[in-house]
Amino acid sequence: MVSPARRRRAAEQLEEGFGVSQRRACRVVGQPRATQRYQPRPKDDEPVLVRKMHELVRDHPRYGYRRIWALLRAEGFPVNRKRIWRLWKQEGFKVPQKQRKRRRLGHSDHGIARRRPQRKDDVWAWDFIHDRDEQGRPLKWLALVDEYTRECLALEVERSIKAIDVLDVLSQVLLIRGVPGHIRGDNGPEFIARAIRDYLRTAGIGTLYVAPGSPWENGYAESFFSRLRDELLNAESFADLREAKVLGAGWQSEYNHRRPHSALGYQTPAAFAATCRTGRALGGSAPEPPASKPLRKAPETGFRKAGRTGQTLITAGT
């Protein structure tokens, strides 16, 4: 059965396409002329009704028009089901066949959903990623990023990195960059060690430890590592640790100074950071690493110390 609305459109097409009169077009499609000429007049309460329908659809995306009609009747709207169906089609509502599961913010107050960076040097994030060289020997990468400006402040690679090595990298970055407000990280043993916590407390740096098993709460670091994996680790085959250090330093400089970042309006992180003001004074006082646990000495070749200094000094804006 063809609805009056479809017969109305068919009669209009006959009039336009063949140049016949409305009387003859209505006779062909079986449409009464009174129905063809009828112009619906929306009621005064229709804008309010449509607005309420939008609210209910947002709150109940899996409800069809019948349930929405029942909710409207329960709230005192004297409407029938056919009117709600007409407005439902008019507004383009439909129940999607596939739905995405809603991800809650989680219980942690330290995740990026609840504690977002507000300015440059407000929140830094650090984490590890693992790789191997051509001989199958392990490569452990440590990255430190500014969540607001997306700068890679440090990119260190070693066979093994422990808490005292993390402290060594952090102390060098603080001498160049200054003291941040907070550092976000997971509960890895390298980040929750007593030496790290004591050092951060003395420097006046807050800690934002994300919930265990919740990498999305450290989303800025995870996003950075996905770029690092895609553009460097999966693209390069490292012959040894020395080559990994050199290529890592080059990629860090490229990332900070030449790679456009979509979240920054396609500016480079260094260019965006140059336009930002920090809430902490650069060159803020950072304590010396704890004397009770001296830093591990560099190899006799002096490469490790030189490589680390070279990589850490290639920070955005320096």
C-alpha positions in Angstrom: 0.0 0.0 0.0 1.3 3.4 -1.0 1.1 6.1 1.6 -0.6 9.5 0.9 2.8 11.2 1.2 4.3 9.0 -1.5 1.3 9.5 -3.7 1.7 13.2 -3.2 5.3 13.0 -4.4 4.3 10.9 -7.3 1.7 13.4 -8.4 4.2 16.2 -8.2 6.6 14.3 -10.3 3.9 13.7 -13.0 3.1 17.4 -13.0 6.7 18.5 -13.4 7.8 15.7 -15.7 4.9 15.6 -18.1 3.3 19.0 -17.7 -0.1 17.7 -16.8 -2.6 19.3 -14.5 -2.9 18.5 -10.9 -6.4 17.1 -11.4 -5.1 14.6 -14.0 -2.0 13.7 -12.0 -4.1 13.0 -8.9 -6.5 10.8 -11.0 -3.6 8.7 -12.3 -2.0 8.0 -8.9 -5.4 7.7 -7.1 -4.8 10.7 -4.8 -7.7 12.9 -3.6 -7.1 16.5 -4.6 -7.9 17.7 -1.0 -5.1 15.4 0.3 -2.7 16.7 -2.4 -3.4 20.3 -1.5 -3.3 19.8 2.3 -0.5 21.6 4.0 0.2 20.4 7.6 0.3 23.1 10.2 2.7 22.2 13.1 1.3 22.6 16.5 2.7 25.1 18.9 4.1 22.5 21.3 6.1 20.7 18.5 9.5 22.5 19.2 9.2 21.6 22.8 8.2 18.0 22.0 11.1 17.6 19.5 13.6 19.0 22.0 12.4 16.6 24.6 12.7 13.7 22.2 16.3 14.7 21.6 17.0 14.6 25.3 15.4 11.1 25.7 17.2 9.7 22.7 20.6 10.9 24.0 19.8 9.3 27.4 18.4 6.1 25.9 20.2 5.5 22.5 18.8 1.9 22.4 15.2 2.9 22.7 12.9 2.9 19.7 10.1 5.4 19.0 7.5 3.3 20.9 9.5 3.5 24.1 10.2 7.2 23.6 6.5 7.7 23.0 5.7 5.8 26.3 8.3 8.0 28.2 6.7 11.2 26.7 3.2 10.0 27.8 4.6 9.3 31.3 5.9 12.9 31.5 2.6 14.3 30.6 2.8 14.9 26.8 -0.7 14.2 25.3 0.6 12.7 22.0 -0.3 9.6 20.1 2.2 7.0 18.7 1.7 8.0 15.0 2.8 11.6 15.7 5.9 10.4 17.5 6.7 8.1 14.5 6.4 11.1 12.2 8.7 13.2 14.3 11.0 10.3 14.7 11.4 10.0 10.9 11.6 13.7 10.5 14.5 14.1 12.9 16.3 11.1 11.4 16.4 9.0 14.6 17.1 5.3 14.5 18.5 2.6 16.7 22.0 1.7 15.5 22.4 -2.0 14.8 25.9 -2.0 16.3 26.8 -0.1 19.4 30.1 0.7 21.1 30.6 -0.1 24.7 30.8 2.9 26.9 34.1 3.3 28.7 33.8 4.8 32.1 36.4 7.2 33.5 37.5 4.6 35.9 38.2 4.8 39.6 41.7 6.4 39.4 41.8 10.1 39.9 45.3 10.1 38.2 44.2 9.2 34.7 44.1 11.6 31.8 40.3 11.7 31.8 40.2 13.2 35.3 43.5 15.0 35.5 44.4 16.7 32.3 47.4 19.0 31.7 46.5 22.7 31.9 49.8 24.3 30.7 53.3 23.6 29.7 55.3 21.6 32.3 52.1 20.9 34.2 52.2 17.1 33.7 54.9 15.0 32.3 54.5 11.3 31.5 57.0 8.5 31.3 57.0 4.8 30.4 59.0 2.0 28.9 58.8 0.2 25.6 60.8 -2.9 24.6 62.5 -4.0 21.4 65.4 -6.1 20.2 68.4 -5.6 17.9 69.4 -7.8 15.0 71.1 -10.3 17.3 68.0 -10.7 19.4 69.4 -8.8 22.4 67.0 -6.7 24.3 66.6 -2.9 23.9 64.7 -1.1 26.6 63.5 2.4 25.8 62.6 5.1 28.3 60.6 8.1 27.1 59.6 11.3 29.0 57.1 13.5 27.4 55.3 16.8 28.2 51.6 16.0 27.9 50.5 19.6 27.1 53.1 20.4 24.4 53.6 16.8 23.3 57.4 17.3 23.4 59.7 14.3 23.9 61.9 15.6 26.7 64.1 12.5 26.9 64.5 9.3 24.9 66.9 6.8 26.4 67.7 3.3 25.3 69.8 0.7 27.2 70.0 -3.1 27.5 68.5 -2.7 31.0 67.2 0.4 32.8 66.6 0.4 36.5 65.3 3.0 39.0 68.6 4.6 39.5 69.0 5.0 35.7 65.6 6.6 35.5 66.7 9.0 38.2 69.8 9.8 36.3 67.8 10.7 33.2 65.2 12.7 35.1 67.8 14.8 37.0 69.5 15.8 33.7 66.2 16.8 32.1 65.3 18.9 35.2 68.6 20.8 34.9 67.6 21.8 31.4 63.9 22.1 31.5 63.0 23.0 35.1 60.7 21.4 37.6 57.2 20.1 36.4 54.0 20.1 38.5 53.4 16.3 38.2 54.7 13.2 36.6 52.3 10.5 35.4 53.3 6.9 35.2 52.3 3.3 35.9 53.3 1.2 38.9 56.4 -0.3 37.4 59.2 -1.1 39.9 61.4 1.5 38.2 58.9 4.3 39.0 57.7 3.4 42.5 61.2 2.8 43.9 61.9 4.6 47.2 64.7 6.5 45.6 62.4 7.9 42.9 59.6 8.8 45.3 62.0 10.5 47.7 63.6 12.5 44.9 60.3 13.6 43.5 59.1 14.6 47.0 62.2 16.6 47.6 61.9 18.4 44.2 58.2 19.2 44.9 57.0 17.1 42.0 53.6 15.4 42.4 53.1 11.8 41.3 50.1 10.5 39.3 50.2 6.7 39.4 47.6 5.2 37.2 45.6 2.2 38.2 47.2 -1.2 37.6 46.2 -2.8 34.3 44.9 0.5 32.9 47.3 1.8 30.2 44.6 4.1 28.8 44.9 6.2 31.9 48.4 7.1 30.7 47.1 7.8 27.2 49.6 10.5 26.2 52.5 8.2 26.8 50.8 5.3 25.0 50.0 7.6 22.0 53.7 8.7 21.9 54.9 5.1 22.0 52.6 4.1 19.2 54.2 6.8 17.0 57.7 5.6 18.2 56.9 2.0 17.4 55.4 2.8 14.0 57.9 5.4 12.8 61.2 4.1 14.4 61.2 0.7 16.0 59.2 -1.1 13.2 61.0 0.9 10.5 64.6 0.4 11.6 66.7 -2.7 12.2 69.3 -1.9 14.9 72.6 -3.6 14.6 73.6 -2.9 18.2 73.0 -0.6 21.1 75.2 2.1 19.6 73.1 2.3 16.5 69.9 2.4 18.4 71.2 5.4 20.4 72.2 7.3 17.4 68.9 6.6 15.5 66.8 7.3 18.6 68.5 10.7 19.1 67.8 11.6 15.4 64.2 10.5 15.6 63.7 12.5 18.8 65.0 15.7 17.2 62.8 15.0 14.1 59.7 14.5 16.3 60.2 17.7 18.3 61.3 20.1 15.6 60.1 18.9 12.2 57.2 16.5 12.6 53.8 18.3 12.5 51.4 17.1 15.3 47.7 16.9 14.4 46.6 17.6 18.0 48.6 20.9 17.9 47.0 22.2 14.8 49.8 20.6 12.7 52.5 22.6 14.5 55.6 20.9 15.7 55.8 20.4 19.4 58.8 22.7 19.7 57.0 25.5 17.8 53.8 25.1 20.0 55.9 25.0 23.2 57.5 28.3 22.2 54.0 30.0 22.3 53.2 28.5 25.7 53.8 29.9 29.2 54.8 27.6 32.0 53.5 27.8 35.5 56.8 26.8 37.0 60.0 28.8 36.6 62.6 27.2 34.4 65.8 26.3 36.1 63.8 25.5 39.3 65.8 23.9 42.1 66.1 20.2 41.6 67.9 18.1 44.3 70.9 16.1 43.6 70.4 12.4 43.2 70.5 10.6 46.6 74.1 10.0 47.7 73.1 6.8 49.5 72.7 5.1 46.0 75.4 6.5 43.7 74.8 6.5 40.0 76.1 3.6 38.2 79.4 4.4 36.5 79.6 4.5 32.7 81.7 1.9 30.8 85.3 2.5 30.3 84.6 3.5 26.7 82.7 6.5 27.9 80.0 5.8 25.3 77.1 5.3 27.6 77.6 8.6 29.4 78.2 10.5 26.2 75.2 8.8 24.5 72.9 9.6 27.4 73.9 13.2 27.6 73.6 13.6 23.9 70.1 12.2 23.8 68.9 14.1 26.8 70.2 17.4 25.7 68.2 17.1 22.4 65.1 18.4 24.1 62.5 20.6 22.4 63.3 24.2 22.7 67.0 23.8 23.4 
